[in-house]
Amino acid sequence: MVAAGFTPMEMIVAATRDSAQILKLDQLGMVATGKSADFIVLEANPLDNIANVRKINRVYLRGQKSIARMRASGSQWTAKAQL
């Protein structure tokens, strides 16, 4: 999407908030009171370079820190709640 002329911020909003709104998933799409808190913490700022969205430091599912590992293929994440 950035290659098509979107700024990194516009791309992130389109992939999160706007997608949730289109799909009528009211509890998803942004971090806010009363919403499901699934989010990632990145190693670097994606607004500087959108490729930084691949530099994942931590994963939170429903507000809980999770253990995330790349599968051998490198294309999918698996996550397990940290005990």
N, CA, C and O atoms as a CHARMM CRD file, in Angstrom:
* protein
*
  332
    1    1 MET  N      0.81500  -1.19200   0.00000 PROA 1      0.00000
    2    1 MET  CA     0.00000   0.00000   0.00000 PROA 1      0.00000
    3    1 MET  C      0.86100   1.25900   0.00000 PROA 1      0.00000
    4    1 MET  O      0.49100   2.26700  -0.60100 PROA 1      0.00000
    5    2 VAL  N      2.00700   1.20200   0.67200 PROA 2      0.00000
    6    2 VAL  CA     2.89900   2.35900   0.66900 PROA 2      0.00000
    7    2 VAL  C      3.41200   2.59500  -0.74300 PROA 2      0.00000
    8    2 VAL  O      3.55200   3.74000  -1.17300 PROA 2      0.00000
    9    3 ALA  N      3.69200   1.51200  -1.46700 PROA 3      0.00000
   10    3 ALA  CA     4.14600   1.65000  -2.84900 PROA 3      0.00000
   11    3 ALA  C      3.08000   2.29300  -3.73000 PROA 3      0.00000
   12    3 ALA  O      3.40100   2.86900  -4.77000 PROA 3      0.00000
   13    4 ALA  N      1.81400   2.20000  -3.32300 PROA 4      0.00000
   14    4 ALA  CA     0.70800   2.78700  -4.08300 PROA 4      0.00000
   15    4 ALA  C      0.45900   4.24200  -3.71100 PROA 4      0.00000
   16    4 ALA  O     -0.44500   4.87400  -4.25700 PROA 4      0.00000
   17    5 GLY  N      1.26200   4.78800  -2.77300 PROA 5      0.00000
   18    5 GLY  CA     1.12300   6.19500  -2.43300 PROA 5      0.00000
   19    5 GLY  C      0.60900   6.49800  -1.03700 PROA 5      0.00000
   20    5 GLY  O      0.54000   7.66600  -0.65100 PROA 5      0.00000
   21    6 PHE  N      0.24800   5.48300  -0.27200 PROA 6      0.00000
   22    6 PHE  CA    -0.17600   5.69300   1.11500 PROA 6      0.00000
   23    6 PHE  C      1.04800   6.03200   1.96700 PROA 6      0.00000
   24    6 PHE  O      2.14600   5.54400   1.70400 PROA 6      0.00000
   25    7 THR  N      0.85700   6.85900   2.97700 PROA 7      0.00000
   26    7 THR  CA     1.92500   7.05700   3.95900 PROA 7      0.00000
   27    7 THR  C      1.93500   5.83400   4.87200 PROA 7      0.00000
   28    7 THR  O      0.95000   5.09700   4.91500 PROA 7      0.00000
   29    8 PRO  N      3.02400   5.60200   5.60200 PROA 8      0.00000
   30    8 PRO  CA     3.01300   4.48800   6.54800 PROA 8      0.00000
   31    8 PRO  C      1.86400   4.59000   7.55400 PROA 8      0.00000
   32    8 PRO  O      1.24900   3.57400   7.87900 PROA 8      0.00000
   33    9 MET  N      1.56200   5.78200   8.05000 PROA 9      0.00000
   34    9 MET  CA     0.45700   5.93200   9.00500 PROA 9      0.00000
   35    9 MET  C     -0.87700   5.57300   8.36000 PROA 9      0.00000
   36    9 MET  O     -1.68700   4.88000   8.97600 PROA 9      0.00000
   37   10 GLU  N     -1.12100   6.02800   7.14000 PROA 10     0.00000
   38   10 GLU  CA    -2.36800   5.69400   6.44000 PROA 10     0.00000
   39   10 GLU  C     -2.49300   4.18500   6.23200 PROA 10     0.00000
   40   10 GLU  O     -3.58600   3.62900   6.33600 PROA 10     0.00000
   41   11 MET  N     -1.38000   3.52900   5.93900 PROA 11     0.00000
   42   11 MET  CA    -1.40000   2.08800   5.73400 PROA 11     0.00000
   43   11 MET  C     -1.72400   1.34600   7.02700 PROA 11     0.00000
   44   11 MET  O     -2.50300   0.39200   7.01600 PROA 11     0.00000
   45   12 ILE  N     -1.13500   1.77500   8.13800 PROA 12     0.00000
   46   12 ILE  CA    -1.39800   1.13400   9.43000 PROA 12     0.00000
   47   12 ILE  C     -2.85600   1.31500   9.83800 PROA 12     0.00000
   48   12 ILE  O     -3.49100   0.37200  10.31100 PROA 12     0.00000
   49   13 VAL  N     -3.38500   2.51500   9.65900 PROA 13     0.00000
   50   13 VAL  CA    -4.79500   2.78400   9.99700 PROA 13     0.00000
   51   13 VAL  C     -5.72200   1.95500   9.10100 PROA 13     0.00000
   52   13 VAL  O     -6.71100   1.39900   9.57800 PROA 13     0.00000
   53   14 ALA  N     -5.40500   1.87300   7.80900 PROA 14     0.00000
   54   14 ALA  CA    -6.23100   1.08400   6.89000 PROA 14     0.00000
   55   14 ALA  C     -6.21000  -0.40100   7.25600 PROA 14     0.00000
   56   14 ALA  O     -7.22400  -1.08700   7.13400 PROA 14     0.00000
   57   15 ALA  N     -5.05800  -0.89200   7.70100 PROA 15     0.00000
   58   15 ALA  CA    -4.92500  -2.31200   8.02800 PROA 15     0.00000
   59   15 ALA  C     -5.53700  -2.67400   9.37300 PROA 15     0.00000
   60   15 ALA  O     -5.80900  -3.84700   9.63000 PROA 15     0.00000
   61   16 THR  N     -5.75600  -1.69300  10.22800 PROA 16     0.00000
   62   16 THR  CA    -6.26500  -1.97500  11.57300 PROA 16     0.00000
   63   16 THR  C     -7.65600  -1.39400  11.76500 PROA 16     0.00000
   64   16 THR  O     -8.65100  -2.10400  11.61800 PROA 16     0.00000
   65   17 ARG  N     -7.73600  -0.11800  12.08800 PROA 17     0.00000
   66   17 ARG  CA    -9.01700   0.51800  12.41600 PROA 17     0.00000
   67   17 ARG  C    -10.01800   0.44600  11.26400 PROA 17     0.00000
   68   17 ARG  O    -11.15900   0.02400  11.45200 PROA 17     0.00000
   69   18 ASP  N     -9.58800   0.86000  10.07400 PROA 18     0.00000
   70   18 ASP  CA   -10.52800   0.89100   8.94800 PROA 18     0.00000
   71   18 ASP  C    -11.03600  -0.50300   8.58000 PROA 18     0.00000
   72   18 ASP  O    -12.21600  -0.67400   8.27400 PROA 18     0.00000
   73   19 SER  N    -10.14800  -1.49600   8.61200 PROA 19     0.00000
   74   19 SER  CA   -10.56300  -2.87200   8.30300 PROA 19     0.00000
   75   19 SER  C    -11.58100  -3.37700   9.31500 PROA 19     0.00000
   76   19 SER  O    -12.56700  -4.01100   8.94000 PROA 19     0.00000
   77   20 ALA  N    -11.34800  -3.10100  10.60000 PROA 20     0.00000
   78   20 ALA  CA   -12.29600  -3.52100  11.63800 PROA 20     0.00000
   79   20 ALA  C    -13.64900  -2.84600  11.44300 PROA 20     0.00000
   80   20 ALA  O    -14.68900  -3.48000  11.61700 PROA 20     0.00000
   81   21 GLN  N    -13.64100  -1.56500  11.08400 PROA 21     0.00000
   82   21 GLN  CA   -14.90000  -0.84600  10.85900 PROA 21     0.00000
   83   21 GLN  C    -15.66500  -1.42200   9.67400 PROA 21     0.00000
   84   21 GLN  O    -16.87900  -1.61100   9.75100 PROA 21     0.00000
   85   22 ILE  N    -14.96800  -1.69900   8.58600 PROA 22     0.00000
   86   22 ILE  CA   -15.61100  -2.26300   7.39400 PROA 22     0.00000
   87   22 ILE  C    -16.25700  -3.61200   7.71400 PROA 22     0.00000
   88   22 ILE  O    -17.35200  -3.91400   7.24100 PROA 22     0.00000
   89   23 LEU  N    -15.56600  -4.41700   8.52100 PROA 23     0.00000
   90   23 LEU  CA   -16.06500  -5.73900   8.88100 PROA 23     0.00000
   91   23 LEU  C    -17.03000  -5.71100  10.06800 PROA 23     0.00000
   92   23 LEU  O    -17.52000  -6.75300  10.50400 PROA 23     0.00000
   93   24 LYS  N    -17.29500  -4.50900  10.58400 PROA 24     0.00000
   94   24 LYS  CA   -18.20200  -4.31200  11.72300 PROA 24     0.00000
   95   24 LYS  C    -17.74700  -5.09700  12.95700 PROA 24     0.00000
   96   24 LYS  O    -18.55600  -5.68700  13.67300 PROA 24     0.00000
   97   25 LEU  N    -16.43200  -5.08800  13.18400 PROA 25     0.00000
   98   25 LEU  CA   -15.84200  -5.73300  14.35500 PROA 25     0.00000
   99   25 LEU  C    -15.53500  -4.63500  15.36900 PROA 25     0.00000
  100   25 LEU  O    -14.40100  -4.17000  15.47600 PROA 25     0.00000
  101   26 ASP  N    -16.56000  -4.23100  16.10900 PROA 26     0.00000
  102   26 ASP  CA   -16.48700  -3.07300  16.98100 PROA 26     0.00000
  103   26 ASP  C    -15.45300  -3.18600  18.09900 PROA 26     0.00000
  104   26 ASP  O    -14.97600  -2.16500  18.59300 PROA 26     0.00000
  105   27 GLN  N    -15.09800  -4.39900  18.50600 PROA 27     0.00000
  106   27 GLN  CA   -14.14900  -4.57100  19.60900 PROA 27     0.00000
  107   27 GLN  C    -12.70100  -4.61600  19.13400 PROA 27     0.00000
  108   27 GLN  O    -11.79200  -4.76900  19.95100 PROA 27     0.00000
  109   28 LEU  N    -12.47000  -4.48600  17.83600 PROA 28     0.00000
  110   28 LEU  CA   -11.12600  -4.60800  17.26500 PROA 28     0.00000
  111   28 LEU  C    -10.72300  -3.34100  16.53200 PROA 28     0.00000
  112   28 LEU  O    -11.55000  -2.46200  16.28900 PROA 28     0.00000
  113   29 GLY  N     -9.44800  -3.25300  16.18300 PROA 29     0.00000
  114   29 GLY  CA    -8.98900  -2.20500  15.28800 PROA 29     0.00000
  115   29 GLY  C     -8.18000  -1.09800  15.91500 PROA 29     0.00000
  116   29 GLY  O     -7.46000  -0.39500  15.20500 PROA 29     0.00000
  117   30 MET  N     -8.26800  -0.91300  17.22100 PROA 30     0.00000
  118   30 MET  CA    -7.45900   0.09600  17.89000 PROA 30     0.00000
  119   30 MET  C     -7.39400  -0.20500  19.38300 PROA 30     0.00000
  120   30 MET  O     -8.22200  -0.93300  19.92900 PROA 30     0.00000
  121   31 VAL  N     -6.39600   0.37100  20.01500 PROA 31     0.00000
  122   31 VAL  CA    -6.26000   0.20800  21.46300 PROA 31     0.00000
  123   31 VAL  C     -7.06800   1.31400  22.12500 PROA 31     0.00000
  124   31 VAL  O     -6.75500   2.49600  21.98100 PROA 31     0.00000
  125   32 ALA  N     -8.10500   0.92300  22.84700 PROA 32     0.00000
  126   32 ALA  CA    -8.97800   1.88100  23.52700 PROA 32     0.00000
  127   32 ALA  C     -9.75300   1.15700  24.61700 PROA 32     0.00000
  128   32 ALA  O     -9.89600  -0.06500  24.57200 PROA 32     0.00000
  129   33 THR  N    -10.25300   1.90200  25.59100 PROA 33     0.00000
  130   33 THR  CA   -11.05300   1.33500  26.67000 PROA 33     0.00000
  131   33 THR  C    -12.22400   0.55600  26.10000 PROA 33     0.00000
  132   33 THR  O    -12.94400   1.05300  25.23400 PROA 33     0.00000
  133   34 GLY  N    -12.41800  -0.66600  26.58500 PROA 34     0.00000
  134   34 GLY  CA   -13.54400  -1.49100  26.16200 PROA 34     0.00000
  135   34 GLY  C    -13.28600  -2.31100  24.91000 PROA 34     0.00000
  136   34 GLY  O    -14.16400  -3.06000  24.48100 PROA 34     0.00000
  137   35 LYS  N    -12.10800  -2.19200  24.31300 PROA 35     0.00000
  138   35 LYS  CA   -11.79900  -2.96700  23.11200 PROA 35     0.00000
  139   35 LYS  C    -10.86400  -4.11700  23.47100 PROA 35     0.00000
  140   35 LYS  O    -10.18000  -4.07600  24.49300 PROA 35     0.00000
  141   36 SER  N    -10.84100  -5.13200  22.63200 PROA 36     0.00000
  142   36 SER  CA    -9.93000  -6.25400  22.82000 PROA 36     0.00000
  143   36 SER  C     -8.51700  -5.79100  22.50500 PROA 36     0.00000
  144   36 SER  O     -8.25900  -5.28700  21.41300 PROA 36     0.00000
  145   37 ALA  N     -7.59900  -5.95800  23.45200 PROA 37     0.00000
  146   37 ALA  CA    -6.25000  -5.40700  23.30200 PROA 37     0.00000
  147   37 ALA  C     -5.28300  -6.43300  22.72400 PROA 37     0.00000
  148   37 ALA  O     -4.45600  -6.99000  23.44600 PROA 37     0.00000
  149   38 ASP  N     -5.38600  -6.67800  21.44000 PROA 38     0.00000
  150   38 ASP  CA    -4.39600  -7.47700  20.72300 PROA 38     0.00000
  151   38 ASP  C     -3.49600  -6.49700  19.99000 PROA 38     0.00000
  152   38 ASP  O     -3.96800  -5.70800  19.17100 PROA 38     0.00000
  153   39 PHE  N     -2.19800  -6.54400  20.28200 PROA 39     0.00000
  154   39 PHE  CA    -1.28200  -5.62500  19.60600 PROA 39     0.00000
  155   39 PHE  C      0.13500  -6.16400  19.66600 PROA 39     0.00000
  156   39 PHE  O      0.42800  -7.10900  20.39900 PROA 39     0.00000
  157   40 ILE  N      1.01200  -5.54200  18.87800 PROA 40     0.00000
  158   40 ILE  CA     2.42100  -5.92300  18.85500 PROA 40     0.00000
  159   40 ILE  C      3.26900  -4.72500  19.26000 PROA 40     0.00000
  160   40 ILE  O      2.87800  -3.57200  19.08000 PROA 40     0.00000
  161   41 VAL  N      4.44800  -5.03100  19.81600 PROA 41     0.00000
  162   41 VAL  CA     5.44700  -4.01300  20.12900 PROA 41     0.00000
  163   41 VAL  C      6.59100  -4.25300  19.14800 PROA 41     0.00000
  164   41 VAL  O      7.10600  -5.36600  19.04000 PROA 41     0.00000
  165   42 LEU  N      6.97700  -3.21100  18.44600 PROA 42     0.00000
  166   42 LEU  CA     8.00700  -3.33900  17.41600 PROA 42     0.00000
  167   42 LEU  C      9.37000  -2.87500  17.91500 PROA 42     0.00000
  168   42 LEU  O      9.46500  -2.10000  18.86600 PROA 42     0.00000
  169   43 GLU  N     10.41800  -3.35700  17.26500 PROA 43     0.00000
  170   43 GLU  CA    11.79500  -2.95600  17.57100 PROA 43     0.00000
  171   43 GLU  C     12.12600  -1.58500  17.00200 PROA 43     0.00000
  172   43 GLU  O     13.02200  -0.90900  17.51000 PROA 43     0.00000
  173   44 ALA  N     11.42800  -1.16500  15.96800 PROA 44     0.00000
  174   44 ALA  CA    11.72500   0.09200  15.28600 PROA 44     0.00000
  175   44 ALA  C     10.42500   0.73400  14.81600 PROA 44     0.00000
  176   44 ALA  O      9.40300   0.06100  14.68100 PROA 44     0.00000
  177   45 ASN  N     10.47300   2.02200  14.57300 PROA 45     0.00000
  178   45 ASN  CA     9.29100   2.80000  14.22300 PROA 45     0.00000
  179   45 ASN  C      8.83900   2.52800  12.78300 PROA 45     0.00000
  180   45 ASN  O      9.60000   2.77500  11.84800 PROA 45     0.00000
  181   46 PRO  N      7.61500   2.02400  12.58900 PROA 46     0.00000
  182   46 PRO  CA     7.13200   1.76600  11.23300 PROA 46     0.00000
  183   46 PRO  C      6.82700   3.05300  10.46400 PROA 46     0.00000
  184   46 PRO  O      6.67600   3.01100   9.24300 PROA 46     0.00000
  185   47 LEU  N      6.73500   4.18500  11.14700 PROA 47     0.00000
  186   47 LEU  CA     6.52600   5.44900  10.44300 PROA 47     0.00000
  187   47 LEU  C      7.80100   5.91200   9.75900 PROA 47     0.00000
  188   47 LEU  O      7.74900   6.67900   8.79800 PROA 47     0.00000
  189   48 ASP  N      8.95200   5.44900  10.25000 PROA 48     0.00000
  190   48 ASP  CA    10.23000   5.75000   9.59700 PROA 48     0.00000
  191   48 ASP  C     10.43300   4.88000   8.36900 PROA 48     0.00000
  192   48 ASP  O     10.93700   5.33800   7.34300 PROA 48     0.00000
  193   49 ASN  N     10.03000   3.60800   8.48700 PROA 49     0.00000
  194   49 ASN  CA    10.16300   2.65800   7.39000 PROA 49     0.00000
  195   49 ASN  C      9.12000   1.57300   7.61700 PROA 49     0.00000
  196   49 ASN  O      9.17700   0.86500   8.62200 PROA 49     0.00000
  197   50 ILE  N      8.17500   1.43300   6.70500 PROA 50     0.00000
  198   50 ILE  CA     7.07100   0.49200   6.89700 PROA 50     0.00000
  199   50 ILE  C      7.56500  -0.94800   7.04000 PROA 50     0.00000
  200   50 ILE  O      6.86500  -1.77800   7.62000 PROA 50     0.00000
  201   51 ALA  N      8.74100  -1.25800   6.53200 PROA 51     0.00000
  202   51 ALA  CA     9.30500  -2.60700   6.68500 PROA 51     0.00000
  203   51 ALA  C      9.56500  -2.93200   8.15600 PROA 51     0.00000
  204   51 ALA  O      9.73800  -4.10100   8.50200 PROA 51     0.00000
  205   52 ASN  N      9.59700  -1.92800   9.01800 PROA 52     0.00000
  206   52 ASN  CA     9.81200  -2.15700  10.44700 PROA 52     0.00000
  207   52 ASN  C      8.66500  -2.91700  11.10500 PROA 52     0.00000
  208   52 ASN  O      8.81800  -3.38900  12.23200 PROA 52     0.00000
  209   53 VAL  N      7.51500  -3.05000  10.43300 PROA 53     0.00000
  210   53 VAL  CA     6.42200  -3.84300  11.01500 PROA 53     0.00000
  211   53 VAL  C      6.81700  -5.31000  11.14000 PROA 53     0.00000
  212   53 VAL  O      6.15400  -6.06800  11.84800 PROA 53     0.00000
  213   54 ARG  N      7.86500  -5.71200  10.47700 PROA 54     0.00000
  214   54 ARG  CA     8.35000  -7.09300  10.56500 PROA 54     0.00000
  215   54 ARG  C      9.28700  -7.30200  11.75400 PROA 54     0.00000
  216   54 ARG  O      9.63300  -8.44000  12.07200 PROA 54     0.00000
  217   55 LYS  N      9.69200  -6.23900  12.40100 PROA 55     0.00000
  218   55 LYS  CA    10.63000  -6.31800  13.53200 PROA 55     0.00000
  219   55 LYS  C      9.84600  -6.37600  14.84100 PROA 55     0.00000
  220   55 LYS  O      9.80000  -5.40800  15.60000 PROA 55     0.00000
  221   56 ILE  N      9.24200  -7.51200  15.08300 PROA 56     0.00000
  222   56 ILE  CA     8.34900  -7.67900  16.22900 PROA 56     0.00000
  223   56 ILE  C      9.15000  -8.04300  17.47700 PROA 56     0.00000
  224   56 ILE  O      9.94700  -8.98100  17.46700 PROA 56     0.00000
  225   57 ASN  N      8.92700  -7.28900  18.55000 PROA 57     0.00000
  226   57 ASN  CA     9.58100  -7.52600  19.82400 PROA 57     0.00000
  227   57 ASN  C      8.70500  -8.35500  20.74700 PROA 57     0.00000
  228   57 ASN  O      9.17200  -9.32600  21.34300 PROA 57     0.00000
  229   58 ARG  N      7.42200  -7.97400  20.87100 PROA 58     0.00000
  230   58 ARG  CA     6.48300  -8.66300  21.75800 PROA 58     0.00000
  231   58 ARG  C      5.10000  -8.68800  21.12000 PROA 58     0.00000
  232   58 ARG  O      4.75400  -7.85000  20.28800 PROA 58     0.00000
  233   59 VAL  N      4.32700  -9.67800  21.54000 PROA 59     0.00000
  234   59 VAL  CA     2.94800  -9.83200  21.08800 PROA 59     0.00000
  235   59 VAL  C      2.05100  -9.86500  22.31700 PROA 59     0.00000
  236   59 VAL  O      2.34900 -10.56200  23.28600 PROA 59     0.00000
  237   60 TYR  N      0.96000  -9.11900  22.28400 PROA 60     0.00000
  238   60 TYR  CA    -0.03100  -9.12000  23.36100 PROA 60     0.00000
  239   60 TYR  C     -1.36300  -9.57700  22.79000 PROA 60     0.00000
  240   60 TYR  O     -1.83700  -9.04000  21.78900 PROA 60     0.00000
  241   61 LEU  N     -1.96000 -10.56500  23.42700 PROA 61     0.00000
  242   61 LEU  CA    -3.26600 -11.07500  23.02400 PROA 61     0.00000
  243   61 LEU  C     -4.23000 -10.87100  24.18000 PROA 61     0.00000
  244   61 LEU  O     -3.98600 -11.32800  25.29700 PROA 61     0.00000
  245   62 ARG  N     -5.33300 -10.17700  23.89700 PROA 62     0.00000
  246   62 ARG  CA    -6.31900  -9.82800  24.92700 PROA 62     0.00000
  247   62 ARG  C     -5.66000  -9.15300  26.12400 PROA 62     0.00000
  248   62 ARG  O     -6.06700  -9.36500  27.26700 PROA 62     0.00000
  249   63 GLY  N     -4.64500  -8.34300  25.85800 PROA 63     0.00000
  250   63 GLY  CA    -3.96600  -7.58100  26.89500 PROA 63     0.00000
  251   63 GLY  C     -2.91000  -8.34200  27.66300 PROA 63     0.00000
  252   63 GLY  O     -2.27900  -7.78200  28.55900 PROA 63     0.00000
  253   64 GLN  N     -2.69900  -9.61100  27.33200 PROA 64     0.00000
  254   64 GLN  CA    -1.71600 -10.43700  28.03500 PROA 64     0.00000
  255   64 GLN  C     -0.48800 -10.66200  27.16000 PROA 64     0.00000
  256   64 GLN  O     -0.60300 -10.97500  25.97500 PROA 64     0.00000
  257   65 LYS  N      0.69100 -10.49600  27.76200 PROA 65     0.00000
  258   65 LYS  CA     1.92800 -10.74600  27.02900 PROA 65     0.00000
  259   65 LYS  C      1.95800 -12.20900  26.60100 PROA 65     0.00000
  260   65 LYS  O      1.65200 -13.09600  27.39700 PROA 65     0.00000
  261   66 SER  N      2.32000 -12.46000  25.36900 PROA 66     0.00000
  262   66 SER  CA     2.36800 -13.80700  24.82000 PROA 66     0.00000
  263   66 SER  C      3.78100 -14.14000  24.37600 PROA 66     0.00000
  264   66 SER  O      4.60900 -13.25700  24.15200 PROA 66     0.00000
  265   67 ILE  N      4.03100 -15.41100  24.25600 PROA 67     0.00000
  266   67 ILE  CA     5.28900 -15.87700  23.68600 PROA 67     0.00000
  267   67 ILE  C      5.00200 -16.13500  22.21500 PROA 67     0.00000
  268   67 ILE  O      4.10600 -16.91000  21.88200 PROA 67     0.00000
  269   68 ALA  N      5.74800 -15.49800  21.34600 PROA 68     0.00000
  270   68 ALA  CA     5.51700 -15.66000  19.90700 PROA 68     0.00000
  271   68 ALA  C      6.77700 -16.21700  19.26000 PROA 68     0.00000
  272   68 ALA  O      7.89000 -15.82500  19.60900 PROA 68     0.00000
  273   69 ARG  N      6.59600 -17.10700  18.34100 PROA 69     0.00000
  274   69 ARG  CA     7.72200 -17.69700  17.61800 PROA 69     0.00000
  275   69 ARG  C      7.37200 -17.78400  16.13600 PROA 69     0.00000
  276   69 ARG  O      6.23000 -18.05400  15.76400 PROA 69     0.00000
  277   70 MET  N      8.37600 -17.55000  15.30400 PROA 70     0.00000
  278   70 MET  CA     8.17500 -17.73600  13.87500 PROA 70     0.00000
  279   70 MET  C      8.20300 -19.22800  13.57100 PROA 70     0.00000
  280   70 MET  O      9.01400 -19.97000  14.12600 PROA 70     0.00000
  281   71 ARG  N      7.32100 -19.65600  12.69500 PROA 71     0.00000
  282   71 ARG  CA     7.37800 -21.03900  12.22800 PROA 71     0.00000
  283   71 ARG  C      8.58800 -21.18700  11.31200 PROA 71     0.00000
  284   71 ARG  O      9.17100 -20.18800  10.89200 PROA 71     0.00000
  285   72 ALA  N      8.96100 -22.39000  11.00900 PROA 72     0.00000
  286   72 ALA  CA    10.13100 -22.64900  10.18000 PROA 72     0.00000
  287   72 ALA  C     10.04000 -21.95900   8.82600 PROA 72     0.00000
  288   72 ALA  O     11.06000 -21.55400   8.27000 PROA 72     0.00000
  289   73 SER  N      8.83200 -21.82100   8.29000 PROA 73     0.00000
  290   73 SER  CA     8.66100 -21.18900   6.98500 PROA 73     0.00000
  291   73 SER  C      8.97100 -19.69700   7.04600 PROA 73     0.00000
  292   73 SER  O      9.24600 -19.07300   6.02100 PROA 73     0.00000
  293   74 GLY  N      8.92700 -19.12700   8.24800 PROA 74     0.00000
  294   74 GLY  CA     9.19300 -17.70900   8.39600 PROA 74     0.00000
  295   74 GLY  C      8.02600 -16.82900   7.99400 PROA 74     0.00000
  296   74 GLY  O      8.13700 -15.60400   8.03900 PROA 74     0.00000
  297   75 SER  N      6.91800 -17.42000   7.60600 PROA 75     0.00000
  298   75 SER  CA     5.81900 -16.61200   7.10900 PROA 75     0.00000
  299   75 SER  C      4.63900 -16.51700   8.06600 PROA 75     0.00000
  300   75 SER  O      3.73700 -15.70700   7.85000 PROA 75     0.00000
  301   76 GLN  N      4.62900 -17.33000   9.12000 PROA 76     0.00000
  302   76 GLN  CA     3.50400 -17.30900  10.04100 PROA 76     0.00000
  303   76 GLN  C      4.00100 -17.27800  11.47300 PROA 76     0.00000
  304   76 GLN  O      5.04000 -17.85000  11.80300 PROA 76     0.00000
  305   77 TRP  N      3.23800 -16.59700  12.31500 PROA 77     0.00000
  306   77 TRP  CA     3.54400 -16.54500  13.74300 PROA 77     0.00000
  307   77 TRP  C      2.65600 -17.52600  14.47800 PROA 77     0.00000
  308   77 TRP  O      1.51000 -17.75400  14.09100 PROA 77     0.00000
  309   78 THR  N      3.18900 -18.10100  15.53400 PROA 78     0.00000
  310   78 THR  CA     2.37300 -18.86000  16.45600 PROA 78     0.00000
  311   78 THR  C      2.52300 -18.16600  17.80300 PROA 78     0.00000
  312   78 THR  O      3.60600 -17.68300  18.13300 PROA 78     0.00000
  313   79 ALA  N      1.47900 -18.11400  18.56200 PROA 79     0.00000
  314   79 ALA  CA     1.54200 -17.44700  19.85900 PROA 79     0.00000
  315   79 ALA  C      0.91600 -18.32500  20.91800 PROA 79     0.00000
  316   79 ALA  O     -0.06100 -19.03000  20.66400 PROA 79     0.00000
  317   80 LYS  N      1.48900 -18.27600  22.11100 PROA 80     0.00000
  318   80 LYS  CA     0.98400 -19.03600  23.23600 PROA 80     0.00000
  319   80 LYS  C      1.01700 -18.09700  24.44500 PROA 80     0.00000
  320   80 LYS  O      2.02200 -17.42300  24.67300 PROA 80     0.00000
  321   81 ALA  N     -0.04200 -18.04900  25.20200 PROA 81     0.00000
  322   81 ALA  CA    -0.08200 -17.18300  26.37100 PROA 81     0.00000
  323   81 ALA  C      1.03700 -17.55100  27.32800 PROA 81     0.00000
  324   81 ALA  O      1.26800 -18.72600  27.61500 PROA 81     0.00000
  325   82 GLN  N      1.72700 -16.53300  27.81700 PROA 82     0.00000
  326   82 GLN  CA     2.80700 -16.75400  28.76900 PROA 82     0.00000
  327   82 GLN  C      2.22400 -17.10100  30.12500 PROA 82     0.00000
  328   82 GLN  O      1.32400 -16.41100  30.60300 PROA 82     0.00000
  329   83 LEU  N      2.71400 -18.14500  30.74700 PROA 83     0.00000
  330   83 LEU  CA     2.22800 -18.58600  32.05000 PROA 83     0.00000
  331   83 LEU  C      3.07000 -18.02000  33.15000 PROA 83     0.00000
  332   83 LEU  O      2.81100 -18.28300  34.32400 PROA 83     0.00000
